[in-house]
Amino acid sequence: MKTVTFSQFRNNARKYIDAVEEGEELEIVRHGKPVALVSPLPKERNARYWKTVKPLFPTGLALSRRILQERKEGRW
């Protein structure tokens, strides 16, 4: 487990999140006291999540056409 300060995490969040994705756990400390533990999700939960994501728009309809359609219907 790697320990990082809150400032280090905030300034280099992408680097630390990439490390978590690769399986590393992070302990975040603030003013010398541990405040959070960041750990990767179990692989089966992560895989399940992406299998259940549904597209925002129906397939076969261009995004720009969909936006124009929603504007016409008064949603925007």
Secondary structure as UniProt FT lines:
FT   STRAND          2..5
FT   HELIX           6..11
FT   HELIX           13..21
FT   TURN            22..23
FT   STRAND          26..30
FT   TURN            31..32
FT   STRAND          33..38
FT   HELIX           43..52
FT   TURN            59..60
FT   HELIX           63..72
FT   TURN            73..74
//
